[in-house]
Amino acid sequence: MVVTQKFIAQQAGVSQKTVSLYFKGDSRLAAKTVSKLDDITEKYHYFPNNAAVSMKSNCFRRIACVIGQSYRGGGAPQIMSYVNSLSMVLSFNDYSLLLEPFILDVNNETVMNDLTFFSSLSVDGIVGIAASYIPPVVDEKIKRLNAPIVWLNRFNVPAGTPAVNFDEKKNALLIAEMLISKGYRDFVWFGPDFLEKSKHISSKIRCETTVDYIQSHGGRIKCFFNIVGEYLDRKAAEIAHLAPEVCICYNREYRDIVCHFARINNCSKLKIIHFASFGEINEERKNYFSFLELPEVEIAKKGGQYLLDKINKKESEYLLSPLVGTLHLADDFK
């Protein structure tokens, strides 16, 4: 005997639509009806075929999370912040998150693994996390899935592709304005190189905004750029030897190496401030380090909600507004 929803409905003396609502957990069903269906489904050990339901409704309750990872390992510190926040937003709406990483050779800007999995994803939408440069082949593969997509923290998206980003210019201005207002005039910028290929857009915006503001307000600033694959030691040592008043670092990695060489060179008066990922922040760092906290959790939540609204055909464009971070200053800057 084949047990179907039609058979369950006949045994319970209800319509097939009522059985369908029962399996969807519809709260409008009477408690007596629910109890009767509980007994019958348990008696016949019946559970709906979720795969068949998904195919019929074209709704899988799954979102793919596409992440570019460097083959050198380690990963970007913000990835877990994004993934955790996305998971919470989606789980509260009965969606699961399916991770789909691809491996990048950052030196040659190519994908190292086979991307055939992109052709078989059964998902309702896609979230992309731009932890590194995204090659065009990835965008081409995603486009073929014909599903709603949103990128997190990516500026060089294909035309018409939505993204939720930091307001990198305002974030840089928060730091530069604070430093000038406190009377500092001698600065160094230390971050990734963007001059040759201009792919590192966040570094470009942060650096150029900082330099323009400081120079227009009577300050001096020298820039040190790190090429992909190059160790930071040599330039960090130069910065410590130069001994500016303030070093503005692109992220924690740059800050840590400058701190190291400042200690070696007894450069105790050098003040350092950096752009910080949410995942690296704790109360101790708030007390001893100065940084601008990037709103990664909020970006992920907005990205997740954007996809859900898009899937449900609701107004969603308002969620794409860039977000500004929060400045935290240690005692030596106050």
C-alpha positions as CSV (number, residue, x, y, z in Angstrom):
1,M,0.0,0.0,0.0
2,V,1.3,3.4,-1.0
3,V,0.6,6.1,1.6
4,T,0.0,9.5,0.2
5,Q,-1.4,12.8,1.4
6,K,-4.7,11.9,-0.3
7,F,-4.8,8.6,1.6
8,I,-4.1,10.5,4.9
9,A,-6.9,12.9,4.1
10,Q,-9.3,10.0,3.5
11,Q,-8.4,8.3,6.8
12,A,-8.8,11.6,8.8
13,G,-12.0,12.6,7.0
14,V,-10.6,16.0,5.9
15,S,-9.6,17.6,2.6
16,Q,-6.2,17.1,1.0
17,K,-5.7,20.9,1.4
18,T,-6.1,20.5,5.2
19,V,-3.4,17.8,5.2
20,S,-1.1,20.1,3.2
21,L,-1.7,22.9,5.7
22,Y,-1.0,20.5,8.5
23,F,2.5,19.6,7.1
24,K,3.2,23.3,6.7
25,G,2.4,23.9,10.3
26,D,-0.5,26.3,9.6
27,S,-1.7,27.7,12.9
28,R,-5.3,28.1,11.6
29,L,-6.0,24.4,11.9
30,A,-8.1,23.4,14.9
31,A,-6.3,21.5,17.7
32,K,-8.7,18.5,17.3
33,T,-7.8,18.3,13.6
34,V,-4.1,18.5,14.3
35,S,-4.3,15.8,16.9
36,K,-6.2,13.5,14.6
37,L,-3.6,14.0,11.8
38,D,-0.8,13.4,14.3
39,D,-2.2,10.0,15.2
40,I,-2.8,8.9,11.6
41,T,0.6,10.0,10.3
42,E,2.3,8.3,13.2
43,K,0.2,5.1,12.6
44,Y,1.2,4.9,8.9
45,H,4.8,6.3,9.5
46,Y,4.1,9.0,6.9
47,F,6.3,12.0,6.2
48,P,6.0,14.2,3.1
49,N,8.6,13.9,0.4
50,N,10.5,17.2,0.9
51,A,12.4,16.8,-2.4
52,A,9.2,16.3,-4.4
53,V,7.6,19.3,-2.6
54,S,10.6,21.4,-3.4
55,M,10.6,20.5,-7.0
56,K,6.9,21.1,-7.4
57,S,6.9,24.5,-5.6
58,N,10.4,25.4,-6.9
59,C,11.2,26.5,-3.4
60,F,14.2,24.7,-1.6
61,R,14.5,26.8,1.6
62,R,18.2,27.0,0.9
63,I,20.6,29.9,0.2
64,A,24.0,29.3,-1.3
65,C,26.9,31.2,0.3
66,V,29.7,31.7,-2.3
67,I,33.1,32.4,-0.8
68,G,36.5,33.0,-2.4
69,Q,39.3,31.5,-0.3
70,S,43.0,31.9,-0.9
71,Y,44.9,28.6,-1.4
72,R,47.5,29.8,1.1
73,G,44.9,29.2,3.9
74,G,43.9,31.2,6.9
75,G,41.0,33.0,5.3
76,A,39.8,36.5,5.9
77,P,38.8,37.2,9.5
78,Q,35.4,38.7,8.5
79,I,34.1,35.5,6.9
80,M,32.8,33.9,10.1
81,S,31.2,37.2,11.1
82,Y,29.3,37.2,7.8
83,V,28.4,33.5,7.9
84,N,27.2,33.6,11.6
85,S,25.0,36.6,11.0
86,L,23.6,35.3,7.7
87,S,22.8,32.0,9.4
88,M,20.8,33.7,12.1
89,V,18.7,35.8,9.7
90,L,18.0,32.9,7.5
91,S,17.3,30.3,10.2
92,F,14.7,32.6,11.8
93,N,12.9,32.5,8.4
94,D,13.3,28.7,8.0
95,Y,16.1,28.9,5.5
96,S,19.4,27.0,5.7
97,L,22.8,28.3,4.4
98,L,24.8,26.1,2.0
99,L,28.5,27.0,1.8
100,E,30.0,26.9,-1.6
101,P,33.7,28.0,-1.4
102,F,36.1,28.2,-4.4
103,I,39.9,28.4,-4.2
104,L,41.8,31.4,-5.5
105,D,45.4,31.8,-6.6
106,V,45.6,35.5,-5.5
107,N,48.9,36.0,-7.2
108,N,47.6,35.0,-10.7
109,E,43.9,36.0,-9.9
110,T,42.6,32.6,-11.1
111,V,40.3,29.9,-9.7
112,M,42.2,26.7,-8.9
113,N,39.3,24.2,-8.4
114,D,36.6,23.0,-10.7
115,L,33.5,25.1,-10.6
116,T,31.1,22.4,-11.9
117,F,29.1,22.5,-8.6
118,F,27.7,25.8,-9.7
119,S,25.7,24.1,-12.3
120,S,23.9,21.8,-9.9
121,L,22.9,24.0,-7.0
122,S,19.2,23.8,-6.0
123,V,18.8,27.0,-4.1
124,D,16.4,29.9,-3.8
125,G,19.1,32.6,-3.7
126,I,22.9,33.3,-3.5
127,V,25.0,35.4,-1.1
128,G,28.5,36.1,-2.2
129,I,31.3,37.0,0.2
130,A,34.1,39.0,-1.4
131,A,37.0,38.0,0.9
132,S,39.3,38.5,-2.1
133,Y,39.3,39.4,-5.8
134,I,36.4,37.7,-7.7
135,P,37.4,36.5,-11.2
136,P,34.8,37.0,-14.0
137,V,34.4,33.2,-14.4
138,V,32.7,33.1,-11.0
139,D,30.2,35.8,-11.9
140,E,29.4,33.9,-15.2
141,K,28.8,30.6,-13.4
142,I,26.5,32.3,-10.8
143,K,24.5,34.1,-13.5
144,R,23.6,30.8,-15.1
145,L,21.8,29.7,-11.9
146,N,19.2,32.4,-12.6
147,A,18.5,33.0,-8.8
148,P,18.5,36.3,-6.8
149,I,21.9,37.3,-5.6
150,V,23.5,39.8,-3.3
151,W,27.2,40.4,-2.6
152,L,28.7,41.5,0.7
153,N,31.6,44.0,0.7
154,R,32.2,43.9,-3.0
155,F,32.6,47.1,-5.1
156,N,33.5,45.7,-8.5
157,V,30.3,43.8,-9.1
158,P,28.9,43.3,-12.6
159,A,26.5,45.9,-13.8
160,G,23.1,45.5,-12.2
161,T,24.3,43.1,-9.5
162,P,23.3,44.2,-6.0
163,A,25.8,44.5,-3.1
164,V,25.7,45.7,0.5
165,N,28.9,47.6,1.2
166,F,30.7,49.6,3.8
167,D,30.7,53.4,3.2
168,E,34.5,53.3,2.9
169,K,34.8,57.0,2.3
170,K,32.9,58.0,5.4
171,N,34.8,55.4,7.5
172,A,38.1,56.8,6.4
173,L,36.9,60.4,7.1
174,L,35.9,59.4,10.6
175,I,39.5,58.5,11.3
176,A,41.1,61.4,9.4
177,E,38.8,64.0,10.9
178,M,39.5,62.7,14.5
179,L,43.2,62.8,14.0
180,I,43.4,66.3,12.6
181,S,41.0,67.6,15.3
182,K,43.4,66.3,17.9
183,G,46.3,68.3,16.4
184,Y,48.3,65.5,14.7
185,R,50.0,66.5,11.5
186,D,52.6,63.9,10.6
187,F,51.1,60.6,9.3
188,V,51.9,57.3,7.5
189,W,49.4,55.1,5.6
190,F,50.2,51.4,5.5
191,G,48.0,49.1,3.3
192,P,47.7,46.8,0.3
193,D,49.0,48.0,-3.1
194,F,46.2,49.2,-5.4
195,L,48.3,51.3,-7.9
196,E,49.1,48.6,-10.5
197,K,45.9,46.7,-11.1
198,S,43.5,48.8,-8.9
199,K,41.7,45.6,-7.8
200,H,42.0,46.4,-4.1
201,I,39.2,48.9,-4.1
202,S,38.6,49.2,-0.4
203,S,42.3,50.0,0.1
204,K,42.2,52.6,-2.7
205,I,39.2,54.4,-1.2
206,R,40.5,54.4,2.3
207,C,43.9,55.6,1.4
208,E,42.9,58.3,-1.1
209,T,40.2,59.7,1.2
210,T,42.6,59.8,4.1
211,V,45.4,61.4,2.1
212,D,43.1,64.0,0.5
213,Y,41.7,65.1,3.9
214,I,45.0,65.2,5.7
215,Q,46.8,67.2,3.0
216,S,43.9,69.6,2.6
217,H,44.0,70.3,6.4
218,G,47.7,71.0,6.5
219,G,49.0,67.6,7.4
220,R,51.8,65.5,5.9
221,I,51.4,61.8,5.0
222,K,53.6,59.2,3.4
223,C,52.1,56.0,1.9
224,F,53.6,52.5,2.2
225,F,52.0,49.8,0.0
226,N,52.3,46.1,0.2
227,I,52.2,44.0,-2.9
228,V,50.3,40.7,-2.8
229,G,52.6,37.9,-1.6
230,E,55.2,40.3,-0.2
231,Y,56.1,40.2,3.5
232,L,55.2,43.2,5.6
233,D,58.4,43.3,7.7
234,R,60.6,45.6,5.6
235,K,58.1,48.3,5.2
236,A,57.0,48.1,8.8
237,A,60.6,48.5,9.8
238,E,60.9,51.6,7.6
239,I,57.7,53.1,9.2
240,A,59.1,52.5,12.7
241,H,62.4,54.1,11.7
242,L,60.6,57.1,10.1
243,A,58.8,57.6,13.4
244,P,55.7,59.6,12.3
245,E,53.1,60.8,14.9
246,V,50.4,58.4,13.6
247,C,50.3,55.3,11.5
248,I,47.0,54.5,9.9
249,C,46.8,50.8,9.0
250,Y,44.5,49.0,6.5
251,N,43.7,46.2,9.0
252,R,44.9,44.3,12.0
253,E,47.6,42.4,10.2
254,Y,49.3,45.7,9.2
255,R,48.8,47.1,12.7
256,D,50.4,44.1,14.4
257,I,53.6,44.2,12.4
258,V,54.0,47.9,12.9
259,C,53.5,47.5,16.6
260,H,56.2,44.8,16.6
261,F,58.8,47.0,15.0
262,A,57.8,50.1,17.0
263,R,58.6,48.1,20.2
264,I,62.0,46.9,18.7
265,N,62.9,50.5,17.8
266,N,61.7,52.0,21.1
267,C,59.2,54.1,19.1
268,S,56.9,54.4,22.1
269,K,55.3,57.7,20.9
270,L,54.0,56.2,17.6
271,K,50.3,56.0,17.7
272,I,48.5,53.4,15.5
273,I,44.9,53.1,14.4
274,H,43.4,50.5,12.0
275,F,40.2,49.3,10.4
276,A,39.0,46.3,12.4
277,S,37.0,43.2,11.6
278,F,34.2,42.4,14.0
279,G,35.5,38.9,14.7
280,E,38.9,40.2,16.0
281,I,37.4,42.6,18.6
282,N,37.1,41.9,22.3
283,E,36.9,44.1,25.4
284,E,40.7,44.0,25.8
285,R,41.3,45.3,22.4
286,K,38.7,48.1,23.0
287,N,40.8,49.2,26.0
288,Y,44.3,49.0,24.4
289,F,43.9,49.5,20.7
290,S,42.4,52.3,18.6
291,F,40.3,51.2,15.6
292,L,37.3,51.8,13.4
293,E,35.0,48.8,13.8
294,L,33.6,47.7,10.4
295,P,29.8,46.9,10.6
296,E,30.2,43.3,9.2
297,V,27.3,41.9,11.3
298,E,24.9,44.5,10.0
299,I,26.1,44.1,6.4
300,A,25.4,40.3,6.6
301,K,22.0,40.8,8.2
302,K,21.0,43.3,5.5
303,G,22.2,41.1,2.8
304,G,20.3,38.1,4.1
305,Q,17.1,40.2,4.5
306,Y,17.6,41.6,1.0
307,L,17.5,38.1,-0.4
308,L,14.5,37.0,1.6
309,D,12.6,40.1,0.5
310,K,13.6,39.5,-3.1
311,I,12.5,35.9,-3.0
312,N,9.1,37.0,-1.5
313,K,8.8,39.8,-4.1
314,K,8.9,42.6,-1.4
315,E,10.6,46.0,-1.7
316,S,14.2,45.4,-0.9
317,E,16.4,48.1,-2.6
318,Y,16.5,50.2,0.6
319,L,18.6,47.5,2.2
320,L,21.5,48.2,-0.2
321,S,22.5,51.5,1.5
322,P,26.2,51.6,2.5
323,L,27.0,51.3,6.2
324,V,29.3,53.4,8.4
325,G,31.5,51.9,11.2
326,T,32.1,52.9,14.8
327,L,35.3,54.6,16.1
328,H,36.9,53.2,19.2
329,L,39.8,55.1,20.8
330,A,42.3,53.8,23.4
331,D,43.4,56.1,26.2
332,D,46.4,57.5,24.3
333,F,44.1,59.0,21.6
334,K,41.6,60.5,24.1
